[in-house]
Structure formats: structure tokens, C-alpha cells
């Protein structure tokens, strides 16, 4: 069973190592994007995460969430716990899922995006909170034990 503390600790190592943003990236040394960050965390935890294609566009296409659901489960936003995966939209017109992160212990987020230029840990500020679309959970993850 995956431990929520291990998910957060692994994501934090990407912050501490100042891993840079690279669209489609899946590397501790060459960079990651938001999905790449999840892929690296899953790989480090030996989680059977299906390798998502790196050929997706920076523009939302509505398919990201459906691809991710192959390896994770959807949970209610109100049931989100540390270690879960918030999904955000960027495009106001389509509101397609386009960005993912990992909730930390305070329900802030660890994520990688082009504006930050690297993996960062931030609070779930109003700008991110209003774009929250869904929450996903790694299968087999245990309950939160503070």
C-alpha cells in the first residue's frame, strides 16, 4: 500500500532538487511537466502507473483526465486528502483539465508549471482554488495519518 507521506516526500524531493519545467519531461535532471512530476513520483514509489504519452499539447484537449483515470480513481473534491491529485483547468472557455498537482499536508499543492519554471510548493491560493476541477487518488493509497 502506498503511504500518503511517501507521496508528499517524493514530490518534495523534486522541489528540493529544483527540478526544472520541461513540457513532456520525465527526468530528475532534464526536467518535468505536471504529468511528468506524477510519473516520477509513481516510479519512485513503484506504483503501477501507466506511462502517459508525452505527445500532448499545451492547449487543453479534454483528454488528459480520461488518460489519467486509467491509473487513478476520481474522488469527491470534498473528500480530498494530502497525497491526492487535484486537477485544474486553464482555458476559461473549455475548462478542460490541463494541470495536475499533489496536495501536501496543509492542502497546499506541489506542482510544476511553465510560469514557475520548476517544481514548486505553494498554498492553494484563490487563483488555483477557483480552477479546481476534480481530485484523483492513486489506487491503493492508505488513509491520511497526521
Secondary structure, 3 states (H helix, E strand, C coil): CECHHHHHHHHHHHHHCCCEECCCCEECCCEECHHHHHHHHHHHCCCCCCCCCCCCCCCCCCCHHHHHCCCEEEECHHHCCCCCEEEEECCCCCCCEEEECEECCCCCEEEEECCCCEEEEECCCHHHHCCEEEEEEECCECCCCC
